[in-house]
């Protein structure tokens, strides 16, 4: 995500930024993030983790097909 110009430090900021350019995958991203948080508490099943990967893949494919952002010095 950072290679595409999105900040990676705060989930809510990332979600807000993604919603501008990729509103159709935002719900997938939020769902995957929720599963990842449950996993850190040991509450996600293997099926949950599989679903998270499917959701993250949707976002990944959307970002890969987006032109890269270049940071040109002024």
PQR file of N, CA, C, O and H, with PARSE charges and radii, in Angstrom:
ATOM      1  N   UNK A   1       0.807  -1.177   0.000 -0.4000 1.5000
ATOM      2  CA  UNK A   1       0.000   0.000   0.000 -0.0000 2.0000
ATOM      3  C   UNK A   1       0.861   1.255   0.000  0.5500 1.7000
ATOM      4  O   UNK A   1       0.510   2.255  -0.626 -0.5500 1.4000
ATOM      5  N   UNK A   2       1.974   1.201   0.696 -0.4000 1.5000
ATOM      6  CA  UNK A   2       2.838   2.383   0.720 -0.0000 2.0000
ATOM      7  C   UNK A   2       3.393   2.681  -0.672  0.5500 1.7000
ATOM      8  O   UNK A   2       3.580   3.847  -1.021 -0.5500 1.4000
ATOM      9  H   UNK A   2       2.259   0.388   1.205  0.4000 1.0000
ATOM     10  N   UNK A   3       3.658   1.653  -1.467 -0.4000 1.5000
ATOM     11  CA  UNK A   3       4.153   1.865  -2.835 -0.0000 2.0000
ATOM     12  C   UNK A   3       3.113   2.576  -3.698  0.5500 1.7000
ATOM     13  O   UNK A   3       3.463   3.190  -4.706 -0.5500 1.4000
ATOM     14  H   UNK A   3       3.507   0.706  -1.184  0.4000 1.0000
ATOM     15  N   UNK A   4       1.845   2.498  -3.314 -0.4000 1.5000
ATOM     16  CA  UNK A   4       0.773   3.161  -4.045 -0.0000 2.0000
ATOM     17  C   UNK A   4       0.413   4.511  -3.436  0.5500 1.7000
ATOM     18  O   UNK A   4      -0.546   5.155  -3.860 -0.5500 1.4000
ATOM     19  H   UNK A   4       1.561   1.999  -2.496  0.4000 1.0000
ATOM     20  N   UNK A   5       1.199   4.941  -2.425 -0.4000 1.5000
ATOM     21  CA  UNK A   5       1.015   6.269  -1.864 -0.0000 2.0000
ATOM     22  C   UNK A   5       0.076   6.354  -0.681  0.5500 1.7000
ATOM     23  O   UNK A   5      -0.292   7.452  -0.263 -0.5500 1.4000
ATOM     24  H   UNK A   5       1.978   4.418  -2.081  0.4000 1.0000
ATOM     25  N   UNK A   6      -0.324   5.203  -0.124 -0.4000 1.5000
ATOM     26  CA  UNK A   6      -1.223   5.213   1.032 -0.0000 2.0000
ATOM     27  C   UNK A   6      -0.414   5.128   2.324  0.5500 1.7000
ATOM     28  O   UNK A   6       0.529   4.342   2.410 -0.5500 1.4000
ATOM     29  H   UNK A   6      -0.025   4.311  -0.463  0.4000 1.0000
ATOM     30  N   UNK A   7      -0.774   5.927   3.332 -0.4000 1.5000
ATOM     31  CA  UNK A   7      -0.084   5.812   4.618 -0.0000 2.0000
ATOM     32  C   UNK A   7      -0.407   4.457   5.245  0.5500 1.7000
ATOM     33  O   UNK A   7      -1.519   3.952   5.092 -0.5500 1.4000
ATOM     34  H   UNK A   7      -1.541   6.565   3.262  0.4000 1.0000
ATOM     35  N   UNK A   8       0.541   3.880   5.936 -0.4000 1.5000
ATOM     36  CA  UNK A   8       0.311   2.542   6.495 -0.0000 2.0000
ATOM     37  C   UNK A   8       0.319   2.510   8.020  0.5500 1.7000
ATOM     38  O   UNK A   8       0.311   1.431   8.612 -0.5500 1.4000
ATOM     39  H   UNK A   8       1.445   4.290   6.060  0.4000 1.0000
ATOM     40  N   UNK A   9       0.336   3.655   8.653 -0.4000 1.5000
ATOM     41  CA  UNK A   9       0.438   3.646  10.110 -0.0000 2.0000
ATOM     42  C   UNK A   9      -0.898   3.541  10.827  0.5500 1.7000
ATOM     43  O   UNK A   9      -0.953   2.981  11.922 -0.5500 1.4000
ATOM     44  H   UNK A   9       0.344   4.532   8.172  0.4000 1.0000
ATOM     45  N   UNK A  10      -1.976   4.059  10.251 -0.4000 1.5000
ATOM     46  CA  UNK A  10      -3.258   4.104  10.940 -0.0000 2.0000
ATOM     47  C   UNK A  10      -4.343   3.489  10.061  0.5500 1.7000
ATOM     48  O   UNK A  10      -4.585   3.957   8.949 -0.5500 1.4000
ATOM     49  H   UNK A  10      -1.932   4.514   9.361  0.4000 1.0000
ATOM     50  N   UNK A  11      -4.998   2.436  10.562 -0.4000 1.5000
ATOM     51  CA  UNK A  11      -5.994   1.737   9.752 -0.0000 2.0000
ATOM     52  C   UNK A  11      -7.122   2.657   9.314  0.5500 1.7000
ATOM     53  O   UNK A  11      -7.499   2.638   8.142 -0.5500 1.4000
ATOM     54  H   UNK A  11      -4.802   2.056  11.466  0.4000 1.0000
ATOM     55  N   UNK A  12      -7.666   3.453  10.204 -0.4000 1.5000
ATOM     56  CA  UNK A  12      -8.799   4.314   9.832 -0.0000 2.0000
ATOM     57  C   UNK A  12      -8.406   5.317   8.751  0.5500 1.7000
ATOM     58  O   UNK A  12      -9.210   5.622   7.869 -0.5500 1.4000
ATOM     59  H   UNK A  12      -7.360   3.469  11.156  0.4000 1.0000
ATOM     60  N   UNK A  13      -7.190   5.828   8.809 -0.4000 1.5000
ATOM     61  CA  UNK A  13      -6.725   6.745   7.760 -0.0000 2.0000
ATOM     62  C   UNK A  13      -6.572   6.005   6.437  0.5500 1.7000
ATOM     63  O   UNK A  13      -6.962   6.512   5.385 -0.5500 1.4000
ATOM     64  H   UNK A  13      -6.537   5.580   9.525  0.4000 1.0000
ATOM     65  N   UNK A  14      -5.998   4.790   6.495 -0.4000 1.5000
ATOM     66  CA  UNK A  14      -5.863   3.980   5.273 -0.0000 2.0000
ATOM     67  C   UNK A  14      -7.232   3.707   4.670  0.5500 1.7000
ATOM     68  O   UNK A  14      -7.424   3.851   3.462 -0.5500 1.4000
ATOM     69  H   UNK A  14      -5.681   4.377   7.350  0.4000 1.0000
ATOM     70  N   UNK A  15      -8.186   3.311   5.512 -0.4000 1.5000
ATOM     71  CA  UNK A  15      -9.529   2.995   5.021 -0.0000 2.0000
ATOM     72  C   UNK A  15     -10.170   4.222   4.383  0.5500 1.7000
ATOM     73  O   UNK A  15     -10.795   4.121   3.326 -0.5500 1.4000
ATOM     74  H   UNK A  15      -8.030   3.194   6.492  0.4000 1.0000
ATOM     75  N   UNK A  16     -10.019   5.369   5.014 -0.4000 1.5000
ATOM     76  CA  UNK A  16     -10.584   6.604   4.457 -0.0000 2.0000
ATOM     77  C   UNK A  16      -9.943   6.930   3.108  0.5500 1.7000
ATOM     78  O   UNK A  16     -10.634   7.318   2.166 -0.5500 1.4000
ATOM     79  H   UNK A  16      -9.512   5.452   5.872  0.4000 1.0000
ATOM     80  N   UNK A  17      -8.631   6.772   3.019 -0.4000 1.5000
ATOM     81  CA  UNK A  17      -7.931   7.060   1.770 -0.0000 2.0000
ATOM     82  C   UNK A  17      -8.336   6.080   0.669  0.5500 1.7000
ATOM     83  O   UNK A  17      -8.553   6.477  -0.475 -0.5500 1.4000
ATOM     84  H   UNK A  17      -8.069   6.456   3.784  0.4000 1.0000
ATOM     85  N   UNK A  18      -8.434   4.819   1.017 -0.4000 1.5000
ATOM     86  CA  UNK A  18      -8.817   3.811   0.032 -0.0000 2.0000
ATOM     87  C   UNK A  18     -10.235   4.047  -0.458  0.5500 1.7000
ATOM     88  O   UNK A  18     -10.543   3.811  -1.626 -0.5500 1.4000
ATOM     89  H   UNK A  18      -8.257   4.496   1.947  0.4000 1.0000
ATOM     90  N   UNK A  19     -11.099   4.515   0.439 -0.4000 1.5000
ATOM     91  CA  UNK A  19     -12.499   4.714   0.049 -0.0000 2.0000
ATOM     92  C   UNK A  19     -12.640   5.745  -1.065  0.5500 1.7000
ATOM     93  O   UNK A  19     -13.616   5.714  -1.814 -0.5500 1.4000
ATOM     94  H   UNK A  19     -10.849   4.706   1.388  0.4000 1.0000
ATOM     95  N   UNK A  20     -11.685   6.651  -1.182 -0.4000 1.5000
ATOM     96  CA  UNK A  20     -11.743   7.666  -2.232 -0.0000 2.0000
ATOM     97  C   UNK A  20     -11.484   7.043  -3.604  0.5500 1.7000
ATOM     98  O   UNK A  20     -12.245   7.268  -4.545 -0.5500 1.4000
ATOM     99  H   UNK A  20     -10.892   6.677  -0.574  0.4000 1.0000
ATOM    100  N   UNK A  21     -10.421   6.271  -3.714 -0.4000 1.5000
ATOM    101  CA  UNK A  21     -10.026   5.711  -5.005 -0.0000 2.0000
ATOM    102  C   UNK A  21     -10.611   4.327  -5.284  0.5500 1.7000
ATOM    103  O   UNK A  21     -10.757   3.932  -6.440 -0.5500 1.4000
ATOM    104  H   UNK A  21      -9.803   6.088  -2.949  0.4000 1.0000
ATOM    105  N   UNK A  22     -10.946   3.593  -4.219 -0.4000 1.5000
ATOM    106  CA  UNK A  22     -11.393   2.200  -4.383 -0.0000 2.0000
ATOM    107  C   UNK A  22     -12.584   1.894  -3.474  0.5500 1.7000
ATOM    108  O   UNK A  22     -12.492   1.012  -2.620 -0.5500 1.4000
ATOM    109  H   UNK A  22     -10.828   3.914  -3.279  0.4000 1.0000
ATOM    110  N   UNK A  23     -13.680   2.596  -3.642 -0.4000 1.5000
ATOM    111  CA  UNK A  23     -14.811   2.407  -2.722 -0.0000 2.0000
ATOM    112  C   UNK A  23     -15.414   1.003  -2.761  0.5500 1.7000
ATOM    113  O   UNK A  23     -15.998   0.554  -1.775 -0.5500 1.4000
ATOM    114  H   UNK A  23     -13.755   3.312  -4.336  0.4000 1.0000
ATOM    115  N   UNK A  24     -15.276   0.314  -3.884 -0.4000 1.5000
ATOM    116  CA  UNK A  24     -15.878  -1.015  -3.997 -0.0000 2.0000
ATOM    117  C   UNK A  24     -15.144  -2.083  -3.204  0.5500 1.7000
ATOM    118  O   UNK A  24     -15.726  -3.126  -2.905 -0.5500 1.4000
ATOM    119  H   UNK A  24     -14.802   0.679  -4.685  0.4000 1.0000
ATOM    120  N   UNK A  25     -13.888  -1.854  -2.857 -0.4000 1.5000
ATOM    121  CA  UNK A  25     -13.138  -2.857  -2.097 -0.0000 2.0000
ATOM    122  C   UNK A  25     -12.996  -2.472  -0.619  0.5500 1.7000
ATOM    123  O   UNK A  25     -12.393  -3.214   0.155 -0.5500 1.4000
ATOM    124  H   UNK A  25     -13.416  -1.007  -3.100  0.4000 1.0000
ATOM    125  N   UNK A  26     -13.535  -1.344  -0.232 -0.4000 1.5000
ATOM    126  CA  UNK A  26     -13.385  -0.895   1.150 -0.0000 2.0000
ATOM    127  C   UNK A  26     -13.981  -1.893   2.143  0.5500 1.7000
ATOM    128  O   UNK A  26     -13.361  -2.195   3.163 -0.5500 1.4000
ATOM    129  H   UNK A  26     -14.026  -0.740  -0.861  0.4000 1.0000
ATOM    130  N   UNK A  27     -15.162  -2.398   1.859 -0.4000 1.5000
ATOM    131  CA  UNK A  27     -15.789  -3.351   2.784 -0.0000 2.0000
ATOM    132  C   UNK A  27     -14.957  -4.621   2.913  0.5500 1.7000
ATOM    133  O   UNK A  27     -14.850  -5.185   4.002 -0.5500 1.4000
ATOM    134  H   UNK A  27     -15.666  -2.153   1.031  0.4000 1.0000
ATOM    135  N   UNK A  28     -14.368  -5.075   1.807 -0.4000 1.5000
ATOM    136  CA  UNK A  28     -13.466  -6.236   1.872 -0.0000 2.0000
ATOM    137  C   UNK A  28     -12.288  -5.940   2.789  0.5500 1.7000
ATOM    138  O   UNK A  28     -11.894  -6.784   3.595 -0.5500 1.4000
ATOM    139  H   UNK A  28     -14.455  -4.617   0.923  0.4000 1.0000
ATOM    140  N   UNK A  29     -11.733  -4.757   2.668 -0.4000 1.5000
ATOM    141  CA  UNK A  29     -10.587  -4.370   3.483 -0.0000 2.0000
ATOM    142  C   UNK A  29     -10.959  -4.319   4.962  0.5500 1.7000
ATOM    143  O   UNK A  29     -10.218  -4.820   5.808 -0.5500 1.4000
ATOM    144  H   UNK A  29     -12.053  -4.071   2.014  0.4000 1.0000
ATOM    145  N   UNK A  30     -12.104  -3.715   5.273 -0.4000 1.5000
ATOM    146  CA  UNK A  30     -12.542  -3.638   6.673 -0.0000 2.0000
ATOM    147  C   UNK A  30     -12.805  -5.033   7.256  0.5500 1.7000
ATOM    148  O   UNK A  30     -12.456  -5.304   8.405 -0.5500 1.4000
ATOM    149  H   UNK A  30     -12.706  -3.308   4.586  0.4000 1.0000
ATOM    150  N   UNK A  31     -13.415  -5.905   6.465 -0.4000 1.5000
ATOM    151  CA  UNK A  31     -13.700  -7.262   6.935 -0.0000 2.0000
ATOM    152  C   UNK A  31     -12.402  -8.020   7.213  0.5500 1.7000
ATOM    153  O   UNK A  31     -12.262  -8.664   8.252 -0.5500 1.4000
ATOM    154  H   UNK A  31     -13.698  -5.684   5.531  0.4000 1.0000
ATOM    155  N   UNK A  32     -11.458  -7.937   6.279 -0.4000 1.5000
ATOM    156  CA  UNK A  32     -10.174  -8.614   6.458 -0.0000 2.0000
ATOM    157  C   UNK A  32      -9.441  -8.074   7.682  0.5500 1.7000
ATOM    158  O   UNK A  32      -8.845  -8.840   8.440 -0.5500 1.4000
ATOM    159  H   UNK A  32     -11.572  -7.414   5.435  0.4000 1.0000
ATOM    160  N   UNK A  33      -9.483  -6.768   7.874 -0.4000 1.5000
ATOM    161  CA  UNK A  33      -8.817  -6.165   9.024 -0.0000 2.0000
ATOM    162  C   UNK A  33      -9.455  -6.653  10.330  0.5500 1.7000
ATOM    163  O   UNK A  33      -8.751  -6.945  11.296 -0.5500 1.4000
ATOM    164  H   UNK A  33      -9.967  -6.146   7.259  0.4000 1.0000
ATOM    165  N   UNK A  34     -10.775  -6.739  10.354 -0.4000 1.5000
ATOM    166  CA  UNK A  34     -11.467  -7.244  11.542 -0.0000 2.0000
ATOM    167  C   UNK A  34     -11.059  -8.665  11.873  0.5500 1.7000
ATOM    168  O   UNK A  34     -10.868  -9.002  13.041 -0.5500 1.4000
ATOM    169  H   UNK A  34     -11.348  -6.502   9.569  0.4000 1.0000
ATOM    170  N   UNK A  35     -10.924  -9.495  10.862 -0.4000 1.5000
ATOM    171  CA  UNK A  35     -10.474 -10.874  11.076 -0.0000 2.0000
ATOM    172  C   UNK A  35      -9.049 -10.889  11.599  0.5500 1.7000
ATOM    173  O   UNK A  35      -8.729 -11.660  12.503 -0.5500 1.4000
ATOM    174  H   UNK A  35     -11.079  -9.221   9.913  0.4000 1.0000
ATOM    175  N   UNK A  36      -8.194 -10.048  11.042 -0.4000 1.5000
ATOM    176  CA  UNK A  36      -6.804  -9.976  11.506 -0.0000 2.0000
ATOM    177  C   UNK A  36      -6.744  -9.566  12.974  0.5500 1.7000
ATOM    178  O   UNK A  36      -5.931 -10.096  13.732 -0.5500 1.4000
ATOM    179  H   UNK A  36      -8.455  -9.422  10.307  0.4000 1.0000
ATOM    180  N   UNK A  37      -7.590  -8.635  13.377 -0.4000 1.5000
ATOM    181  CA  UNK A  37      -7.620  -8.240  14.789 -0.0000 2.0000
ATOM    182  C   UNK A  37      -8.088  -9.386  15.673  0.5500 1.7000
ATOM    183  O   UNK A  37      -7.541  -9.597  16.755 -0.5500 1.4000
ATOM    184  H   UNK A  37      -8.251  -8.205  12.761  0.4000 1.0000
ATOM    185  N   UNK A  38      -9.104 -10.136  15.217 -0.4000 1.5000
ATOM    186  CA  UNK A  38      -9.562 -11.293  15.996 -0.0000 2.0000
ATOM    187  C   UNK A  38      -8.467 -12.338  16.113  0.5500 1.7000
ATOM    188  O   UNK A  38      -8.345 -13.003  17.142 -0.5500 1.4000
ATOM    189  H   UNK A  38      -9.548  -9.965  14.337  0.4000 1.0000
ATOM    190  N   UNK A  39      -7.668 -12.485  15.056 -0.4000 1.5000
ATOM    191  CA  UNK A  39      -6.578 -13.460  15.090 -0.0000 2.0000
ATOM    192  C   UNK A  39      -5.561 -13.108  16.171  0.5500 1.7000
ATOM    193  O   UNK A  39      -5.032 -13.999  16.835 -0.5500 1.4000
ATOM    194  H   UNK A  39      -7.767 -11.945  14.221  0.4000 1.0000
ATOM    195  N   UNK A  40      -5.284 -11.817  16.354 -0.4000 1.5000
ATOM    196  CA  UNK A  40      -4.314 -11.429  17.390 -0.0000 2.0000
ATOM    197  C   UNK A  40      -4.818 -11.798  18.781  0.5500 1.7000
ATOM    198  O   UNK A  40      -4.025 -11.929  19.714 -0.5500 1.4000
ATOM    199  H   UNK A  40      -5.714 -11.093  15.815  0.4000 1.0000
ATOM    200  N   UNK A  41      -6.130 -11.965  18.925 -0.4000 1.5000
ATOM    201  CA  UNK A  41      -6.715 -12.380  20.203 -0.0000 2.0000
ATOM    202  C   UNK A  41      -6.928 -13.891  20.260  0.5500 1.7000
ATOM    203  O   UNK A  41      -7.444 -14.414  21.247 -0.5500 1.4000
ATOM    204  H   UNK A  41      -6.774 -11.859  18.168  0.4000 1.0000
ATOM    205  N   UNK A  42      -6.530 -14.583  19.204 -0.4000 1.5000
ATOM    206  CA  UNK A  42      -6.695 -16.031  19.151 -0.0000 2.0000
ATOM    207  C   UNK A  42      -8.134 -16.460  18.921  0.5500 1.7000
ATOM    208  O   UNK A  42      -8.517 -17.571  19.287 -0.5500 1.4000
ATOM    209  H   UNK A  42      -6.110 -14.158  18.402  0.4000 1.0000
ATOM    210  N   UNK A  43      -8.937 -15.585  18.315 -0.4000 1.5000
ATOM    211  CA  UNK A  43     -10.363 -15.874  18.139 -0.0000 2.0000
ATOM    212  C   UNK A  43     -10.778 -16.082  16.688  0.5500 1.7000
ATOM    213  O   UNK A  43     -11.973 -16.130  16.398 -0.5500 1.4000
ATOM    214  H   UNK A  43      -8.626 -14.683  18.017  0.4000 1.0000
ATOM    215  N   UNK A  44      -9.842 -16.203  15.790 -0.4000 1.5000
ATOM    216  CA  UNK A  44     -10.172 -16.423  14.380 -0.0000 2.0000
ATOM    217  C   UNK A  44      -9.917 -17.881  14.030  0.5500 1.7000
ATOM    218  O   UNK A  44      -8.904 -18.460  14.422 -0.5500 1.4000
ATOM    219  H   UNK A  44      -8.871 -16.163  16.026  0.4000 1.0000
ATOM    220  N   UNK A  45     -10.845 -18.462  13.291 -0.4000 1.5000
ATOM    221  CA  UNK A  45     -10.695 -19.844  12.849 -0.0000 2.0000
ATOM    222  C   UNK A  45      -9.877 -19.888  11.562  0.5500 1.7000
ATOM    223  O   UNK A  45      -9.582 -18.855  10.961 -0.5500 1.4000
ATOM    224  H   UNK A  45     -11.668 -17.991  12.973  0.4000 1.0000
ATOM    225  N   UNK A  46      -9.523 -21.077  11.160 -0.4000 1.5000
ATOM    226  CA  UNK A  46      -8.813 -21.245   9.896 -0.0000 2.0000
ATOM    227  C   UNK A  46      -9.669 -20.729   8.740  0.5500 1.7000
ATOM    228  O   UNK A  46      -9.155 -20.103   7.813 -0.5500 1.4000
ATOM    229  H   UNK A  46      -9.762 -21.916  11.648  0.4000 1.0000
ATOM    230  N   UNK A  47     -10.960 -20.991   8.796 -0.4000 1.5000
ATOM    231  CA  UNK A  47     -11.857 -20.491   7.747 -0.0000 2.0000
ATOM    232  C   UNK A  47     -11.908 -18.971   7.753  0.5500 1.7000
ATOM    233  O   UNK A  47     -11.956 -18.350   6.692 -0.5500 1.4000
ATOM    234  H   UNK A  47     -11.378 -21.500   9.549  0.4000 1.0000
ATOM    235  N   UNK A  48     -11.899 -18.362   8.943 -0.4000 1.5000
ATOM    236  CA  UNK A  48     -11.861 -16.901   9.025 -0.0000 2.0000
ATOM    237  C   UNK A  48     -10.606 -16.363   8.337  0.5500 1.7000
ATOM    238  O   UNK A  48     -10.668 -15.392   7.583 -0.5500 1.4000
ATOM    239  H   UNK A  48     -11.860 -18.867   9.805  0.4000 1.0000
ATOM    240  N   UNK A  49      -9.481 -16.999   8.602 -0.4000 1.5000
ATOM    241  CA  UNK A  49      -8.219 -16.557   8.008 -0.0000 2.0000
ATOM    242  C   UNK A  49      -8.223 -16.729   6.496  0.5500 1.7000
ATOM    243  O   UNK A  49      -7.680 -15.896   5.770 -0.5500 1.4000
ATOM    244  H   UNK A  49      -9.430 -17.788   9.215  0.4000 1.0000
ATOM    245  N   UNK A  50      -8.831 -17.803   6.025 -0.4000 1.5000
ATOM    246  CA  UNK A  50      -8.963 -18.007   4.581 -0.0000 2.0000
ATOM    247  C   UNK A  50      -9.805 -16.884   3.974  0.5500 1.7000
ATOM    248  O   UNK A  50      -9.461 -16.336   2.926 -0.5500 1.4000
ATOM    249  H   UNK A  50      -9.272 -18.480   6.614  0.4000 1.0000
ATOM    250  N   UNK A  51     -10.895 -16.553   4.633 -0.4000 1.5000
ATOM    251  CA  UNK A  51     -11.753 -15.470   4.154 -0.0000 2.0000
ATOM    252  C   UNK A  51     -11.003 -14.129   4.150  0.5500 1.7000
ATOM    253  O   UNK A  51     -11.161 -13.324   3.231 -0.5500 1.4000
ATOM    254  H   UNK A  51     -11.174 -16.998   5.484  0.4000 1.0000
ATOM    255  N   UNK A  52     -10.196 -13.904   5.175 -0.4000 1.5000
ATOM    256  CA  UNK A  52      -9.408 -12.666   5.228 -0.0000 2.0000
ATOM    257  C   UNK A  52      -8.482 -12.582   4.017  0.5500 1.7000
ATOM    258  O   UNK A  52      -8.347 -11.518   3.412 -0.5500 1.4000
ATOM    259  H   UNK A  52     -10.067 -14.557   5.921  0.4000 1.0000
ATOM    260  N   UNK A  53      -7.849 -13.687   3.662 -0.4000 1.5000
ATOM    261  CA  UNK A  53      -6.958 -13.690   2.500 -0.0000 2.0000
ATOM    262  C   UNK A  53      -7.719 -13.385   1.223  0.5500 1.7000
ATOM    263  O   UNK A  53      -7.208 -12.679   0.354 -0.5500 1.4000
ATOM    264  H   UNK A  53      -7.959 -14.552   4.153  0.4000 1.0000
ATOM    265  N   UNK A  54      -8.921 -13.900   1.097 -0.4000 1.5000
ATOM    266  CA  UNK A  54      -9.753 -13.616  -0.081 -0.0000 2.0000
ATOM    267  C   UNK A  54     -10.063 -12.121  -0.135  0.5500 1.7000
ATOM    268  O   UNK A  54      -9.981 -11.502  -1.195 -0.5500 1.4000
ATOM    269  H   UNK A  54      -9.336 -14.474   1.803  0.4000 1.0000
ATOM    270  N   UNK A  55     -10.418 -11.551   1.009 -0.4000 1.5000
ATOM    271  CA  UNK A  55     -10.731 -10.122   1.064 -0.0000 2.0000
ATOM    272  C   UNK A  55      -9.494  -9.270   0.770  0.5500 1.7000
ATOM    273  O   UNK A  55      -9.567  -8.305   0.009 -0.5500 1.4000
ATOM    274  H   UNK A  55     -10.485 -12.055   1.871  0.4000 1.0000
ATOM    275  N   UNK A  56      -8.363  -9.629   1.374 -0.4000 1.5000
ATOM    276  CA  UNK A  56      -7.134  -8.875   1.111 -0.0000 2.0000
ATOM    277  C   UNK A  56      -6.724  -8.998  -0.358  0.5500 1.7000
ATOM    278  O   UNK A  56      -6.221  -8.038  -0.942 -0.5500 1.4000
ATOM    279  H   UNK A  56      -8.303 -10.413   1.992  0.4000 1.0000
ATOM    280  N   UNK A  57      -6.935 -10.163  -0.952 -0.4000 1.5000
ATOM    281  CA  UNK A  57      -6.575 -10.356  -2.351 -0.0000 2.0000
ATOM    282  C   UNK A  57      -7.356  -9.393  -3.251  0.5500 1.7000
ATOM    283  O   UNK A  57      -6.816  -8.876  -4.229 -0.5500 1.4000
ATOM    284  H   UNK A  57      -7.344 -10.943  -0.478  0.4000 1.0000
ATOM    285  N   UNK A  58      -8.616  -9.156  -2.919 -0.4000 1.5000
ATOM    286  CA  UNK A  58      -9.422  -8.217  -3.693 -0.0000 2.0000
ATOM    287  C   UNK A  58      -8.790  -6.828  -3.676  0.5500 1.7000
ATOM    288  O   UNK A  58      -8.679  -6.176  -4.714 -0.5500 1.4000
ATOM    289  H   UNK A  58      -9.055  -9.576  -2.125  0.4000 1.0000
ATOM    290  N   UNK A  59      -8.378  -6.383  -2.491 -0.4000 1.5000
ATOM    291  CA  UNK A  59      -7.712  -5.083  -2.375 -0.0000 2.0000
ATOM    292  C   UNK A  59      -6.379  -5.092  -3.125  0.5500 1.7000
ATOM    293  O   UNK A  59      -6.070  -4.151  -3.856 -0.5500 1.4000
ATOM    294  H   UNK A  59      -8.468  -6.914  -1.648  0.4000 1.0000
ATOM    295  N   UNK A  60      -5.603  -6.139  -2.947 -0.4000 1.5000
ATOM    296  CA  UNK A  60      -4.306  -6.248  -3.603 -0.0000 2.0000
ATOM    297  C   UNK A  60      -4.449  -6.140  -5.119  0.5500 1.7000
ATOM    298  O   UNK A  60      -3.714  -5.392  -5.763 -0.5500 1.4000
ATOM    299  H   UNK A  60      -5.854  -6.904  -2.354  0.4000 1.0000
ATOM    300  N   UNK A  61      -5.396  -6.888  -5.687 -0.4000 1.5000
ATOM    301  CA  UNK A  61      -5.585  -6.849  -7.132 -0.0000 2.0000
ATOM    302  C   UNK A  61      -5.993  -5.458  -7.597  0.5500 1.7000
ATOM    303  O   UNK A  61      -5.570  -5.003  -8.660 -0.5500 1.4000
ATOM    304  H   UNK A  61      -5.993  -7.495  -5.163  0.4000 1.0000
ATOM    305  N   UNK A  62      -6.806  -4.792  -6.807 -0.4000 1.5000
ATOM    306  CA  UNK A  62      -7.229  -3.436  -7.152 -0.0000 2.0000
ATOM    307  C   UNK A  62      -6.032  -2.482  -7.136  0.5500 1.7000
ATOM    308  O   UNK A  62      -5.903  -1.637  -8.022 -0.5500 1.4000
ATOM    309  H   UNK A  62      -7.149  -5.161  -5.943  0.4000 1.0000
ATOM    310  N   UNK A  63      -5.164  -2.613  -6.142 -0.4000 1.5000
ATOM    311  CA  UNK A  63      -4.001  -1.730  -6.038 -0.0000 2.0000
ATOM    312  C   UNK A  63      -2.951  -2.039  -7.098  0.5500 1.7000
ATOM    313  O   UNK A  63      -2.299  -1.126  -7.605 -0.5500 1.4000
ATOM    314  H   UNK A  63      -5.269  -3.300  -5.422  0.4000 1.0000
ATOM    315  N   UNK A  64      -2.782  -3.293  -7.434 -0.4000 1.5000
ATOM    316  CA  UNK A  64      -1.791  -3.675  -8.441 -0.0000 2.0000
ATOM    317  C   UNK A  64      -2.184  -3.107  -9.802  0.5500 1.7000
ATOM    318  O   UNK A  64      -1.316  -2.766 -10.605 -0.5500 1.4000
ATOM    319  H   UNK A  64      -3.311  -4.035  -7.022  0.4000 1.0000
ATOM    320  N   UNK A  65      -3.460  -3.006 -10.063 -0.4000 1.5000
ATOM    321  CA  UNK A  65      -3.930  -2.502 -11.352 -0.0000 2.0000
ATOM    322  C   UNK A  65      -3.985  -0.978 -11.402  0.5500 1.7000
ATOM    323  O   UNK A  65      -4.362  -0.406 -12.425 -0.5500 1.4000
ATOM    324  H   UNK A  65      -4.166  -3.284  -9.410  0.4000 1.0000
ATOM    325  N   UNK A  66      -3.616  -0.322 -10.314 -0.4000 1.5000
ATOM    326  CA  UNK A  66      -3.599   1.143 -10.250 -0.0000 2.0000
ATOM    327  C   UNK A  66      -2.209   1.639 -10.636  0.5500 1.7000
ATOM    328  O   UNK A  66      -1.216   1.026 -10.244 -0.5500 1.4000
ATOM    329  H   UNK A  66      -3.310  -0.787  -9.483  0.4000 1.0000
ATOM    330  N   UNK A  67      -2.112   2.734 -11.395 -0.4000 1.5000
ATOM    331  CA  UNK A  67      -0.793   3.276 -11.707 -0.0000 2.0000
ATOM    332  C   UNK A  67      -0.053   3.683 -10.429  0.5500 1.7000
ATOM    333  O   UNK A  67      -0.662   4.204  -9.494 -0.5500 1.4000
ATOM    334  H   UNK A  67      -2.919   3.231 -11.713  0.4000 1.0000
ATOM    335  N   UNK A  68       1.231   3.448 -10.393 -0.4000 1.5000
ATOM    336  CA  UNK A  68       2.041   3.788  -9.236 -0.0000 2.0000
ATOM    337  C   UNK A  68       2.105   5.302  -9.056  0.5500 1.7000
ATOM    338  O   UNK A  68       2.110   6.055 -10.030 -0.5500 1.4000
ATOM    339  H   UNK A  68       1.725   3.025 -11.152  0.4000 1.0000
ATOM    340  N   UNK A  69       2.153   5.732  -7.804 -0.4000 1.5000
ATOM    341  CA  UNK A  69       2.304   7.156  -7.485 -0.0000 2.0000
ATOM    342  C   UNK A  69       3.791   7.447  -7.392  0.5500 1.7000
ATOM    343  O   UNK A  69       4.529   6.736  -6.710 -0.5500 1.4000
ATOM    344  H   UNK A  69       2.148   5.120  -7.013  0.4000 1.0000
ATOM    345  N   UNK A  70       4.224   8.482  -8.072 -0.4000 1.5000
ATOM    346  CA  UNK A  70       5.633   8.858  -7.994 -0.0000 2.0000
ATOM    347  C   UNK A  70       5.760  10.097  -7.169  0.5500 1.7000
ATOM    348  O   UNK A  70       4.934  11.004  -7.273 -0.5500 1.4000
ATOM    349  H   UNK A  70       3.624   9.060  -8.626  0.4000 1.0000
ATOM    350  N   UNK A  71       6.780  10.155  -6.349 -0.4000 1.5000
ATOM    351  CA  UNK A  71       7.063  11.304  -5.500 -0.0000 2.0000
ATOM    352  C   UNK A  71       8.183  12.111  -6.136  0.5500 1.7000
ATOM    353  O   UNK A  71       9.354  11.908  -5.816 -0.5500 1.4000
ATOM    354  H   UNK A  71       7.451   9.418  -6.264  0.4000 1.0000
ATOM    355  N   UNK A  72       7.835  13.015  -7.025 -0.4000 1.5000
ATOM    356  CA  UNK A  72       8.829  13.839  -7.703 -0.0000 2.0000
ATOM    357  C   UNK A  72       9.232  15.006  -6.808  0.5500 1.7000
ATOM    358  O   UNK A  72       8.381  15.680  -6.229 -0.5500 1.4000
ATOM    359  H   UNK A  72       6.883  13.180  -7.284  0.4000 1.0000
ATOM    360  N   UNK A  73      10.505  15.232  -6.704 -0.4000 1.5000
ATOM    361  CA  UNK A  73      11.006  16.373  -5.911 -0.0000 2.0000
ATOM    362  C   UNK A  73      10.750  17.662  -6.678  0.5500 1.7000
ATOM    363  O   UNK A  73      10.919  17.711  -7.897 -0.5500 1.4000
ATOM    364  H   UNK A  73      11.197  14.684  -7.175  0.4000 1.0000
ATOM    365  N   UNK A  74      10.342  18.707  -5.960 -0.4000 1.5000
ATOM    366  CA  UNK A  74      10.050  19.999  -6.607 -0.0000 2.0000
ATOM    367  C   UNK A  74      11.300  20.792  -6.814  0.5500 1.7000
ATOM    368  O   UNK A  74      11.247  21.902  -7.343 -0.5500 1.4000
ATOM    369  H   UNK A  74      10.205  18.667  -4.971  0.4000 1.0000
TER
END
